[in-house]
Amino acid sequence: MISRFNKIAYTKVGTGPHLCFLHGFCEDSRIWDPLVTEFAKTYTCIAIDLPGFGASTNIPFTTIPALATQVKDLLDHERVEQPILLGHSLGGYILAEYMHQYPNSLAAGAFIHSTTYSDSRVKKENRLKSIDFINTHGTAEFFRIFIPGLVATPQRARLRDHLTAMVRNTPTSSVIGGLQAMRDREDHRSLLDTFDKPILLLRGEEDNHYPAKDIYEQAARCQAAQVSSLTNVGHLSMLEDQKKCLTEVKHFLAFVAAVS
């Protein structure tokens, strides 16, 4: 059942320690369904539709710092203490900002195909080019080009219709707002030097969004890190290879429980 807090839609299922799931750009909380279904057996799982996406499209997407605050307010409303936050792509950027604002309130953090780094100069320029493209050609044409780059080549035909259905109802204002927010986000890699809770860095070997060296450089900064590198996977392991993704997250949660 969908609940709402300050108009933000979310689901809450299961019992036990809290996991909070933050989806990526132009996605919604359903991207996490395979993990939520499994982990609700032993955890309380909260999966949020971020402002501007999914069932929260009536709320404007603003900035990464604002979203981190909105997530914290929602978790406070649910009386959640020391959650494990899992963020995919854009969701990982929110996780990094959450660590910056509330460093002592997390049990652990999982960057699922994401990074603490800010955009490079080239990426910033590409975000602006994407905004110009959308203003000229519309979101449907943007999504036609955007979707294939999300998954490894062998997965494209199988997942194309599913991904198209997921993103097609995203308002243009949310797409542009998301691109602007990602372009303008701060670099938070230095947080990893002092964050004393476990960190998961999960990447797909076919993911072109984040170079492998950047992921391993971040892991080297952490006091306790798990790096999971998945073969034949691009940017969406939770859809491309649910078994591998689930296995690696299970290993991480066992690690968190062992050191807590």
C-alpha positions as CSV (number, residue, x, y, z in Angstrom):
1,M,0.0,0.0,0.0
2,I,1.3,3.5,-0.9
3,S,1.7,5.9,2.0
4,R,2.4,9.7,1.7
5,F,4.3,12.2,3.8
6,N,4.5,15.8,2.6
7,K,2.9,14.5,-0.6
8,I,5.9,12.1,-1.2
9,A,4.7,8.6,-2.0
10,Y,6.4,5.6,-0.5
11,T,5.8,2.0,0.5
12,K,6.7,0.3,3.8
13,V,6.8,-3.5,4.2
14,G,8.4,-6.1,6.4
15,T,9.7,-6.0,9.9
16,G,13.2,-5.6,11.4
17,P,16.1,-3.2,10.8
18,H,15.3,-0.5,8.3
19,L,16.4,-0.4,4.7
20,C,15.6,2.7,2.7
21,F,15.7,2.5,-1.2
22,L,16.3,5.6,-3.3
23,H,15.8,5.1,-7.1
24,G,17.6,6.7,-10.0
25,F,16.9,9.3,-12.6
26,C,13.6,8.9,-14.4
27,E,12.9,5.7,-12.4
28,D,10.5,5.1,-9.5
29,S,10.5,2.8,-6.5
30,R,9.4,-0.2,-8.5
31,I,12.9,-0.6,-9.7
32,W,13.6,-2.1,-6.3
33,D,10.8,-4.6,-6.3
34,P,13.0,-7.7,-6.6
35,L,15.1,-6.6,-3.6
36,V,12.2,-5.4,-1.5
37,T,10.3,-8.7,-2.0
38,E,13.3,-10.6,-0.7
39,F,14.5,-8.4,2.1
40,A,11.1,-7.7,3.6
41,K,11.3,-11.2,5.1
42,T,13.9,-9.9,7.6
43,Y,14.0,-6.1,7.2
44,T,11.6,-3.2,7.2
45,C,11.9,-1.9,3.7
46,I,10.9,1.7,2.8
47,A,11.0,2.5,-1.0
48,I,10.4,6.1,-1.9
49,D,9.1,7.7,-5.1
50,L,11.4,10.7,-5.2
51,P,9.7,14.1,-5.9
52,G,8.9,14.5,-9.5
53,F,8.9,10.7,-10.3
54,G,6.5,7.8,-10.0
55,A,3.6,8.5,-7.7
56,S,5.3,11.8,-6.5
57,T,5.1,13.6,-9.9
58,N,2.9,16.3,-8.3
59,I,5.9,17.5,-6.3
60,P,8.7,19.5,-8.0
61,F,12.2,18.0,-8.2
62,T,14.5,20.7,-6.8
63,T,18.1,20.1,-5.6
64,I,20.1,17.2,-4.2
65,P,20.5,18.8,-0.8
66,A,16.7,19.5,-0.6
67,L,15.9,15.9,-1.5
68,A,18.3,14.6,1.2
69,T,16.4,16.7,3.7
70,Q,13.0,15.4,2.4
71,V,14.2,11.8,2.8
72,K,15.4,12.5,6.3
73,D,12.1,14.2,7.2
74,L,10.2,11.2,5.9
75,L,12.3,8.7,7.8
76,D,11.9,10.8,11.0
77,H,8.2,10.7,10.4
78,E,8.4,6.9,10.3
79,R,10.6,7.0,13.4
80,V,13.4,5.3,11.6
81,E,16.8,5.3,13.4
82,Q,20.1,4.2,11.9
83,P,18.8,3.0,8.5
84,I,20.8,1.5,5.7
85,L,20.3,3.6,2.6
86,L,20.6,2.1,-0.8
87,G,20.8,4.6,-3.7
88,H,20.8,3.8,-7.4
89,S,22.6,6.4,-9.6
90,L,20.8,9.6,-8.7
91,G,19.7,7.9,-5.5
92,G,23.3,7.5,-4.7
93,Y,24.0,11.2,-5.1
94,I,21.2,11.8,-2.6
95,L,22.8,9.2,-0.3
96,A,26.1,11.1,-0.5
97,E,24.4,14.3,0.4
98,Y,22.6,12.5,3.2
99,M,25.9,11.4,4.6
100,H,27.1,15.0,4.4
101,Q,24.1,16.4,6.3
102,Y,23.5,13.6,8.7
103,P,26.7,11.6,9.1
104,N,25.8,10.0,12.4
105,S,22.3,8.8,11.5
106,L,23.1,5.9,9.2
107,A,24.0,2.3,9.8
108,A,25.6,1.9,6.4
109,G,25.3,3.2,2.8
110,A,25.1,1.3,-0.5
111,F,26.0,3.0,-3.8
112,I,24.3,0.9,-6.5
113,H,25.8,2.0,-9.8
114,S,26.6,5.4,-8.4
115,T,29.4,7.6,-7.0
116,T,30.2,10.3,-4.5
117,Y,32.0,12.3,-7.2
118,S,30.5,15.4,-8.7
119,D,30.1,15.6,-12.5
120,S,33.2,16.2,-14.6
121,R,33.4,19.2,-16.9
122,V,32.4,17.0,-19.8
123,K,29.4,15.5,-18.0
124,K,28.2,19.0,-16.9
125,E,28.4,20.0,-20.6
126,N,26.5,16.9,-21.6
127,R,23.7,17.6,-19.1
128,L,23.2,21.0,-20.6
129,K,23.2,19.5,-24.1
130,S,20.5,17.0,-23.0
131,I,18.4,19.9,-21.6
132,D,18.7,21.7,-24.9
133,F,17.8,18.5,-26.8
134,I,14.7,18.0,-24.7
135,N,13.6,21.6,-25.2
136,T,14.0,21.1,-29.0
137,H,12.8,17.5,-29.5
138,G,10.9,16.5,-26.4
139,T,11.3,13.8,-23.8
140,A,10.1,10.9,-25.9
141,E,13.0,11.4,-28.3
142,F,15.4,11.9,-25.4
143,F,14.3,8.6,-23.8
144,R,14.7,6.8,-27.1
145,I,18.4,7.7,-27.0
146,F,18.8,7.5,-23.3
147,I,17.4,4.0,-22.6
148,P,19.8,1.8,-24.6
149,G,22.8,3.2,-22.6
150,L,21.4,2.0,-19.3
151,V,21.9,-1.7,-19.8
152,A,24.6,-4.1,-21.3
153,T,24.1,-4.7,-25.0
154,P,22.8,-8.3,-24.6
155,Q,20.0,-7.0,-22.3
156,R,18.7,-4.2,-24.5
157,A,16.1,-6.0,-26.5
158,R,14.7,-7.9,-23.4
159,L,14.4,-4.7,-21.3
160,R,13.6,-2.0,-23.8
161,D,9.8,-2.2,-23.5
162,H,10.0,-2.4,-19.7
163,L,12.3,0.6,-19.4
164,T,10.2,2.6,-21.9
165,A,7.0,1.9,-19.9
166,M,8.8,3.0,-16.7
167,V,10.1,6.4,-17.9
168,R,7.4,7.4,-20.4
169,N,5.2,9.2,-17.9
170,T,8.0,11.2,-16.3
171,P,7.1,15.0,-16.6
172,T,9.4,17.0,-18.7
173,S,9.9,19.4,-15.7
174,S,11.2,16.4,-13.7
175,V,13.6,15.3,-16.4
176,I,15.1,18.8,-16.8
177,G,15.1,19.4,-13.0
178,G,16.9,16.1,-12.5
179,L,19.5,16.9,-15.1
180,Q,20.1,20.4,-13.5
181,A,20.3,18.9,-10.0
182,M,22.8,16.2,-11.0
183,R,24.9,18.8,-12.9
184,D,25.0,21.1,-9.9
185,R,25.6,18.6,-7.1
186,E,28.7,18.9,-4.8
187,D,31.6,16.5,-4.7
188,H,31.4,14.4,-1.6
189,R,34.3,11.9,-2.0
190,S,36.1,13.4,1.1
191,L,33.2,12.1,3.3
192,L,34.5,8.6,2.7
193,D,37.7,9.4,4.6
194,T,35.8,9.9,7.9
195,F,32.6,7.9,7.5
196,D,33.0,5.0,9.9
197,K,30.2,2.8,8.7
198,P,30.2,0.1,6.0
199,I,29.9,1.2,2.4
200,L,28.9,-0.9,-0.6
201,L,30.1,0.2,-4.1
202,L,28.3,-2.0,-6.7
203,R,29.1,-1.6,-10.3
204,G,28.4,-3.3,-13.6
205,E,31.4,-4.1,-15.8
206,E,29.5,-2.8,-18.9
207,D,28.4,0.4,-17.1
208,N,29.8,3.4,-19.0
209,H,28.6,6.0,-16.4
210,Y,31.4,5.5,-13.9
211,P,35.0,4.3,-14.6
212,A,36.2,1.3,-12.6
213,K,39.2,3.3,-11.3
214,D,36.9,5.9,-9.7
215,I,35.0,3.1,-7.9
216,Y,38.2,1.6,-6.5
217,E,39.6,5.0,-5.6
218,Q,36.5,5.6,-3.5
219,A,36.7,2.2,-1.9
220,A,40.3,2.9,-0.9
221,R,39.1,5.9,1.1
222,C,36.6,3.9,3.1
223,Q,37.2,2.5,6.5
224,A,35.0,-0.5,5.7
225,A,34.0,-1.2,2.1
226,Q,32.7,-3.9,-0.2
227,V,33.2,-3.5,-3.9
228,S,31.0,-5.7,-6.1
229,S,31.8,-5.8,-9.8
230,L,29.2,-7.7,-11.9
231,T,29.9,-9.2,-15.3
232,N,27.6,-8.8,-18.3
233,V,25.8,-6.0,-16.4
234,G,25.4,-2.3,-17.2
235,H,23.7,0.4,-15.1
236,L,20.7,-1.6,-13.9
237,S,21.8,-4.8,-12.2
238,M,18.5,-5.0,-10.3
239,L,16.8,-5.6,-13.7
240,E,19.6,-7.1,-15.8
241,D,20.7,-9.8,-13.4
242,Q,18.5,-9.8,-10.3
243,K,20.3,-12.9,-8.8
244,K,23.7,-11.3,-8.9
245,C,22.5,-8.0,-7.5
246,L,20.5,-9.7,-4.7
247,T,23.5,-11.9,-3.8
248,E,25.9,-9.0,-3.5
249,V,23.5,-6.9,-1.4
250,K,22.9,-9.9,0.8
251,H,26.6,-10.2,1.4
252,F,26.8,-6.5,2.3
253,L,23.9,-6.7,4.7
254,A,25.5,-9.7,6.4
255,F,28.7,-7.7,6.7
256,V,26.9,-4.7,8.2
257,A,25.2,-7.0,10.7
258,A,28.5,-8.6,11.7
259,V,30.2,-5.3,12.4
260,S,27.3,-3.6,14.1
